[in-house]
Amino acid sequence: MDKEELTVIRKFEHIEHCLKKQVEAHVSTQFENIHFVHTSLPEIDKEEIDLSIEFLGRRFDYPIMIAGMTGGTKGSQIAGKINKTLAKAAQELNIPMGVGSQRAMIRKPETWESYYVRDVAPDIFLVGNLGAPQFAENMPNRYGVEEALKAVETIQADALAIHMNPLQESVQPEGDTQYKGVINALAELKSELSYPIIAKETGAGVSMEVAIKLESIGIDAIDVGGLGGTSWSGVEYYRAKDERSRNLALKFWDWGIPTALSVAEVRYATTLPIIATGGIRDGIAIAKALTLGANLAGVALPLLKPAVNGDVEGVIKILQRYIDELKNAMFLVGARNVEELKKVPLVVTGFAREWLEQRIDLWEFLKDRRL
Ligand SMILES: Cc1cc2nc3c(=O)[nH]c(=O)nc-3n(C[C@H](O)[C@H](O)[C@H](O)COP(=O)(O)O)c2cc1C
């Protein structure tokens, strides 16, 4: 079996484990330590609240994105069904969506249909997906602009996400642990590719140091993919075939930068658009992420179950709940729109405060917040 066939099998195993096992971090996103200050006189009508936002030149009805999960099987098999179901929901809500890693498609072009959603979602902002290690200096047959273009254009995507997943690769026996030269490769890619590039973590968060490097090479946006939701070390724990691998995956299950803190770090250090993904499980967390400086919030795992059943309404129902909660939170802090939400005061307590005091000028970050 070649490496690309293994990629397809691995993708199936990931979906299986994500559906049937407890794969989330045992530690939190830290949104519970970020507090709004309740407003008794919001001085707005709840009905007038506008949730629309602009991101990478496009307008969306809600500040929510369906994060990339899958692809890589032929025709209408499981991955295709998941992507098309998610895409129909994204089309109905006018929100952006990503597909999963297109590595399988690069080597096995016949799997393209499992990523293709334009037939059901002609208007959505669609994000392709390739892995950072594939661009590394020492990667045999390393990717370049040709593969990036193929990923975007085959599925008529609007942007390309490059996923950074050193945690997952490092605990996977067959993992791609070459990461040398990725930043130079991304700089080169950025200068040659006319599509926006989103640098995307997958559950361990982006630090301000990495964000500054990404901003310096002209990356268009960062998806912080923080700790507190799906743990890829957790998923690999279930796939591990021997005790040594199992132990390593277990030890690193909760490794990373919690989502709320990663958003704060990246916003403090850069002006890049931010997607807050990782453990987003309600609309209050979305509201907090936006106030910390994210432009939108991404959701993956909760949508997998309805998507695998082809249940478009089920996907919309979850997202609608988040939207209702977000709108309610905005009402209670008196924010008429997302721009106003970004200005409201926040109180940071506990572990989040300890972390941020050591990493950024927290008081500078929090001061002068008022509507
Ligand atoms: C089943 C599944 C498959 C995923 N596959 C990919 C992938 O191929 N590429 C990628 O960049 N992220 C992938 N992710 C990561 C998500 O995009 C997201 O960053 C992460 O799951 C954290 O969000 P969550 O806590 O809402 O699940 C996947 C997530 C899930 C649940």
The ligand as a Tripos MOL2 file, in Angstrom:
@<TRIPOS>MOLECULE
LIG
   31    33     1     0     0
SMALL
NO_CHARGES

@<TRIPOS>ATOM
      1 C1        -13.1040   14.6300   11.6270 C.3       1 LIG1
      2 C2        -12.2090   15.8330   11.5280 C.ar      1 LIG1
      3 C3        -11.2900   15.9190   10.4710 C.ar      1 LIG1
      4 C4        -10.4440   17.0200   10.3420 C.ar      1 LIG1
      5 N1         -9.5900   17.1030    9.2680 N.ar      1 LIG1
      6 C5         -8.8650   18.2350    9.0610 C.ar      1 LIG1
      7 C6         -8.0770   18.3940    7.8820 C.ar      1 LIG1
      8 O1         -8.0180   17.5200    7.0260 O.2       1 LIG1
      9 N2         -7.3870   19.5580    7.7310 N.ar      1 LIG1
     10 C7         -7.4300   20.5460    8.6720 C.ar      1 LIG1
     11 O2         -6.8250   21.6020    8.4740 O.2       1 LIG1
     12 N3         -8.1400   20.4000    9.8150 N.ar      1 LIG1
     13 C8         -8.8640   19.2800   10.0220 C.ar      1 LIG1
     14 N4         -9.6220   19.1510   11.1690 N.ar      1 LIG1
     15 C9         -9.4740   20.1660   12.2340 C.3       1 LIG1
     16 C10       -10.6010   21.1820   12.2970 C.3       1 LIG1
     17 O3        -10.6360   21.9890   11.1430 O.3       1 LIG1
     18 C11       -10.5060   22.0760   13.5560 C.3       1 LIG1
     19 O4         -9.3880   22.9020   13.4700 O.3       1 LIG1
     20 C12       -10.3860   21.2830   14.8580 C.3       1 LIG1
     21 O5        -11.1630   20.1140   14.7990 O.3       1 LIG1
     22 C13       -10.8180   22.1040   16.0660 C.3       1 LIG1
     23 O6        -12.1830   22.4530   16.0070 O.3       1 LIG1
     24 P1        -13.3240   21.6710   16.8650 P.3       1 LIG1
     25 O7        -12.8680   21.6640   18.2820 O.co2     1 LIG1
     26 O8        -14.5790   22.4630   16.6230 O.co2     1 LIG1
     27 O9        -13.4220   20.2880   16.2980 O.co2     1 LIG1
     28 C14       -10.4890   18.0680   11.3120 C.ar      1 LIG1
     29 C15       -11.4040   17.9600   12.3780 C.ar      1 LIG1
     30 C16       -12.2530   16.8770   12.5010 C.ar      1 LIG1
     31 C17       -13.2100   16.7980   13.6520 C.3       1 LIG1
@<TRIPOS>BOND
     1     1     2 1
     2     2     3 ar
     3     2    30 ar
     4     3     4 ar
     5     4     5 ar
     6     4    28 ar
     7     5     6 ar
     8     6     7 ar
     9     6    13 1
    10     7     8 2
    11     7     9 ar
    12     9    10 ar
    13    10    11 2
    14    10    12 ar
    15    12    13 ar
    16    13    14 ar
    17    14    15 1
    18    14    28 ar
    19    15    16 1
    20    16    17 1
    21    16    18 1
    22    18    19 1
    23    18    20 1
    24    20    21 1
    25    20    22 1
    26    22    23 1
    27    23    24 1
    28    24    25 2
    29    24    26 1
    30    24    27 1
    31    28    29 ar
    32    29    30 ar
    33    30    31 1
@<TRIPOS>SUBSTRUCTURE
     1 LIG1         1 GROUP 0 **** ****
